[in-house]
Amino acid sequence: MSIPIAILTLVLGMVLVLGGLWIGQNVNLLPVDASANAPVYDELFRVLFSIGAILFLGILGLVVFSLIKFRRRPGQLGDGLALEGNLSLEVFWTAVPAVIVLFVGLYSFDIYDRMGGMVPLGHGAHDHQEMEMQQNIWGGIGSKAEELTTESNLAALPVEVTAMQYAFLFRYPRGDIISGELHVPVGQPVRLRMEAKDVIHAFWVPEFRIKQDVIPGQPTILSFTATKPGRYPIVCAELCGPYHGSMRSAVVVEEPTDYDTWFSNNAKTTVPEA
């Protein structure tokens, strides 16, 4: 007794979808997640990886099946049957990719918006509210953890980032600190105001899942909150010259007390008590 093709196709399709979903949820190709931004991005990655696994396994299986099922047998010298037109198949392979592409586009836009991608970069005078918010932040909000009110309502730590061939420099306005590494306390929001001195660069921390262009004459803003202490690489992700590959730095995420110690040891100006 042979199994009807429709039932066999349905069962194989369910196995394929479940297998792709399992791969997307259990095969982790990403580095450690060390910021509040990371889970949002990882959610999108798992969905895209699941879709990719389903398509890859489905197409690979169909190709292997076709190579075996329709191979040339010994003694066969003529051409295969001439088949032309299959409306159902054509509708299927047009509609399914269209639905997948539409879903991926809408879902990616939603993730991009949730990660702050639609927030203005803060360089246009037309956005008065954004500029006012920047002035409040850069006008002297406390940068030390002990100056902050509560763990659930931390003020953003402002840091000015200067990119140049081939280095990043970080300046902390409150303590007039200039460093070749970015030091931040764990759990506190950080707001970077970035500008390049020569060509376009890009500030990228893979473990934080954040990347932003750094543009000459056009400051850009990047915000994040580190969630795990450690030392994470900062990479320039924009080809900026012959030594682009060596343009690297690090972000050092420390416990608040350790950050306070670093800040106190490096501050050039006295920070008033809160």
C-alpha positions in Angstrom: 0.0 0.0 0.0 1.6 3.3 -1.2 1.3 6.5 0.8 -0.5 9.2 -1.1 1.8 11.9 -2.4 -0.1 14.7 -0.7 0.2 13.1 2.7 3.9 12.3 2.2 4.6 15.8 1.1 2.7 17.2 4.2 4.7 15.0 6.6 8.0 15.8 4.9 7.1 19.5 5.0 6.3 19.4 8.8 9.6 17.5 9.5 11.5 20.1 7.5 9.9 23.1 9.3 10.4 21.5 12.7 14.0 20.7 11.9 14.7 24.2 10.7 13.1 25.7 13.8 15.2 23.4 16.0 18.4 24.4 14.2 17.5 28.1 14.5 16.9 27.8 18.2 19.8 25.5 19.2 22.7 26.3 16.8 24.3 29.5 18.1 26.8 31.1 15.8 26.9 34.5 17.6 29.4 35.7 20.1 28.4 36.2 23.8 25.6 38.7 24.3 26.8 41.5 26.6 24.4 44.4 26.2 20.7 45.1 26.5 20.5 45.5 22.7 21.8 41.9 22.1 18.6 39.9 22.9 16.5 41.9 20.4 19.1 41.4 17.6 19.5 37.7 18.5 15.8 37.2 18.2 15.9 38.4 14.6 19.0 36.3 13.9 17.3 33.1 15.2 14.2 33.8 13.0 16.3 34.4 9.9 18.6 31.5 10.6 15.5 29.2 11.0 14.1 30.4 7.7 17.5 29.9 6.0 17.8 26.4 7.4 14.4 25.4 6.2 15.0 26.7 2.7 18.5 25.2 2.5 17.5 21.8 3.7 14.4 21.8 1.5 16.2 22.8 -1.7 19.1 20.5 -0.9 16.8 17.6 -0.3 14.9 18.3 -3.5 18.1 18.5 -5.5 19.4 15.2 -4.1 16.0 13.5 -4.6 16.0 14.7 -8.3 19.5 13.5 -8.9 18.6 10.0 -7.7 15.1 9.7 -9.0 15.6 11.1 -12.4 19.1 10.0 -13.1 19.9 8.5 -16.5 19.6 4.7 -16.3 21.8 2.2 -18.2 20.7 1.9 -21.7 18.8 5.2 -21.8 20.0 7.1 -24.8 17.1 9.5 -25.6 16.0 12.8 -23.9 13.6 12.9 -21.0 9.9 13.7 -21.3 9.2 17.2 -22.5 7.1 18.8 -19.7 5.7 22.3 -20.0 3.6 24.4 -17.7 2.4 23.7 -14.2 0.2 26.6 -12.9 0.0 25.2 -9.3 3.7 24.9 -9.0 4.4 28.3 -10.5 1.9 29.9 -8.1 3.5 28.1 -5.2 7.1 29.0 -5.9 6.1 32.6 -6.5 3.7 33.1 -3.6 5.9 31.4 -0.9 9.1 33.5 -1.5 7.0 36.6 -1.7 5.4 36.0 1.7 8.8 35.1 3.2 10.4 38.3 1.8 7.5 40.5 3.0 7.6 38.9 6.5 11.4 39.3 6.8 11.2 42.9 5.7 8.4 43.9 8.1 10.0 42.0 11.0 13.5 43.4 10.3 12.0 46.9 10.3 10.3 46.3 13.6 13.6 45.0 15.2 15.5 48.0 13.7 12.9 50.4 15.1 13.0 48.7 18.6 16.8 49.0 18.6 16.5 52.8 18.0 17.4 52.8 14.3 14.6 55.3 13.5 15.8 57.8 16.1 17.3 60.9 14.4 21.1 61.0 14.4 21.0 64.3 16.2 22.9 66.4 13.6 20.0 68.2 12.1 18.8 71.5 13.4 15.3 70.6 12.3 14.9 68.2 15.2 14.6 70.6 18.1 13.6 67.9 20.6 16.5 65.7 19.8 19.0 68.6 20.0 17.5 69.7 23.3 17.9 66.2 24.7 21.5 66.2 23.6 22.2 69.5 25.2 20.8 68.2 28.5 23.0 65.1 28.3 26.1 66.9 27.3 25.5 69.8 29.7 26.8 67.9 32.7 24.8 64.9 33.7 26.8 62.9 36.3 29.0 60.1 34.9 30.0 58.3 38.0 27.8 55.4 39.2 27.7 56.8 42.8 26.2 60.0 41.5 23.2 58.2 40.0 19.9 57.9 41.8 18.6 54.3 41.5 19.5 51.2 39.6 16.2 51.3 37.7 16.6 55.0 36.6 20.2 55.6 35.7 21.3 58.7 33.9 23.1 58.1 30.7 26.9 58.3 30.8 28.0 60.7 28.0 31.2 60.0 26.1 32.6 61.8 23.1 34.1 59.5 20.6 36.6 60.8 18.0 37.5 58.4 15.1 40.6 59.0 13.0 43.0 57.0 10.8 43.5 54.7 12.6 42.3 54.9 16.2 39.4 55.7 18.4 39.7 58.3 21.2 37.2 58.5 24.1 36.6 61.7 26.1 34.6 61.9 29.3 33.4 65.5 29.7 32.8 65.4 33.4 36.4 64.3 34.3 38.1 65.6 31.2 39.4 62.1 30.7 40.9 61.1 27.3 41.4 57.4 26.8 42.2 55.0 24.1 39.8 52.5 25.6 36.1 52.9 26.4 35.4 52.2 30.1 31.8 51.9 31.2 30.0 50.6 34.3 27.8 47.5 33.9 24.1 48.2 33.9 24.3 51.9 33.2 23.1 53.4 29.9 25.9 54.9 27.8 25.4 57.6 25.1 28.2 58.1 22.6 28.5 61.2 20.6 30.7 60.3 17.7 32.5 62.3 15.0 35.3 61.5 12.6 38.3 63.7 11.8 39.1 62.5 8.3 37.0 59.9 6.5 34.0 57.8 7.3 34.6 55.1 10.0 32.2 52.7 11.8 32.0 51.9 15.5 31.2 48.2 15.9 31.1 46.0 19.1 30.0 42.5 18.0 29.2 41.4 21.5 26.9 44.4 22.0 25.2 43.9 18.5 25.6 47.6 17.8 27.2 49.4 14.8 27.0 53.0 13.8 28.8 55.1 11.1 31.1 57.9 12.3 31.0 60.7 9.8 33.3 63.8 9.4 31.4 67.0 10.3 28.2 65.2 11.2 28.0 63.8 14.7 26.1 60.6 15.2 24.6 59.2 18.4 24.8 55.7 19.7 23.3 54.4 22.9 23.7 51.0 24.7 23.7 49.4 28.1 26.4 46.8 28.9 25.1 43.8 30.9 28.2 41.7 31.5 31.6 42.7 32.9 34.5 42.0 30.5 36.7 43.3 27.8 35.1 43.4 24.3 36.7 44.5 21.0 35.8 47.7 19.2 36.2 47.3 15.4 36.0 49.8 12.6 33.6 48.3 10.2 34.0 50.8 7.4 37.0 50.6 5.0 38.9 53.8 6.0 42.3 53.3 4.4 45.2 50.9 4.0 45.5 50.2 7.7 41.8 49.8 8.3 42.3 46.3 9.6 44.4 47.6 12.5 41.9 50.2 13.7 40.7 48.4 16.8 40.2 49.3 20.4 38.3 47.8 23.4 35.3 48.6 25.6 36.0 47.6 29.2 32.8 46.9 31.2 33.4 47.1 34.9 31.4 46.8 38.1 30.3 50.3 39.3 32.9 50.3 42.1 35.7 49.4 39.7 34.6 52.0 37.2 34.5 54.6 40.0 38.1 53.7 40.9 39.2 54.0 37.3 37.4 57.3 36.9 38.9 58.8 40.1 42.4 57.7 39.1 42.1 59.3 35.6 40.0 62.4 36.2 41.8 65.7 35.5 39.1 67.8 37.1 37.3 67.6 40.4 33.8 66.2 40.0 31.4 67.8 42.5 29.5 65.5 44.8 25.8 64.9 43.9 
